Amino acid sequence: MTRRLRRHKDFDVTVEIKNDGFIRPPRDAQRNWLLKRALAEFVWDLEDLDALARGFVSGSSEPQLTDRTQAILDQQEIMEDWQVPIMRAMADVATEQQGDVLEIGFGRGVASEFIQDGSPRSHTVVECNDAIVADFAQWRRSHADSDIRLIHGRWQDTVGQFEQYDAIFFHTYPLNEEEFVDYVSTSVTFAEHFFDTAAAHLRDGGVFTYLTNEANSLSRQHQRLIFDRFRSFKLSKVAVNPPADSKDDLWADSMVVIGAYK
Ligand SMILES: C[S@@+](CC[C@H](N)C(=O)[O-])C[C@H]1O[C@@H](n2cnc3c(N)ncnc32)[C@H](O)[C@@H]1O
């Protein structure tokens, strides 16, 4: 058994490797270096989480238990105002090429308006909630001269209607308890369940944009999942100001917006 310990003023980290063949490069010195590096990274992450946790608001979110696919929601239930700067940052990424944009989740139409500001060649919105689709139809009238299309339904049920795009903007929420378990509890990031679909419907060089509640970086596992399907990515850290009673699942004073390029 191999045992490694890192002492810190606030905690100790110990790893005990039971399998002697685990992380076994040719030389012991290489193994030591890899293990030392892994423990150091974990310590840095813990230090960063400690600093981050001090800036958290308490929030009042509950796991999503009732189905809200067709729920009549008020504006803040659809998306709280403090997320607007994130929508702007994602829309800027989605309209870099001013090409064909696919947007998943119309919501309040905040991001749709920002996307229109960026003059895309076409803009296709996927939305499942009938009441929100009615809002979309009204918003659509204020952009009569733009090429704006609607795919009405859950993206999982309508993916057969998707074409190829220059940008995909993804911003939904879990619709029920099952999606919460599948997409939130067991994922690196909420958008992970959409990665394969995004990669399949982007042109070469096209960009997939989404947000993560990792406040100031991406975990290494998150980066690996991106590189499994995309050639490169860029991050922007967006300052946000969630109120103490935010019902969202994001509590820090910054969030990261990703642009992943196929
Ligand atoms: C957080 S809101 C989007 C807010 C929007 N970005 C804005 O700026 O106003 C999420 C939207 O995604 C929709 N949605 C959730 N799951 C979906 C799915 N599987 N397929 C299509 N739309 C979905 C919801 O009905 C809701 O309108």
The ligand as a Gaussian input file, in Angstrom:
#p B3LYP/6-31G(d) Opt

LIG

0 1
 C      -34.166000      29.389000     -17.689000
 S      -35.350000      29.463000     -18.947000
 C      -34.466000      30.219000     -20.280000
 C      -34.276000      31.675000     -20.059000
 C      -33.804000      32.390000     -21.321000
 N      -32.438000      32.045000     -21.636000
 C      -33.952000      33.876000     -21.183000
 O      -32.984000      34.600000     -21.422000
 O      -35.050000      34.349000     -20.854000
 C      -35.458000      27.802000     -19.472000
 C      -36.415000      27.572000     -20.613000
 O      -36.133000      26.293000     -21.157000
 C      -37.342000      25.626000     -21.426000
 N      -37.032000      24.185000     -21.395000
 C      -36.686000      23.452000     -20.328000
 N      -36.415000      22.181000     -20.694000
 C      -36.584000      22.125000     -22.032000
 C      -36.474000      21.085000     -22.990000
 N      -36.092000      19.864000     -22.621000
 N      -36.725000      21.367000     -24.288000
 C      -37.110000      22.615000     -24.655000
 N      -37.257000      23.651000     -23.793000
 C      -36.985000      23.405000     -22.494000
 C      -38.269000      26.088000     -20.327000
 O      -39.623000      25.903000     -20.671000
 C      -37.868000      27.552000     -20.210000
 O      -38.609000      28.348000     -21.096000

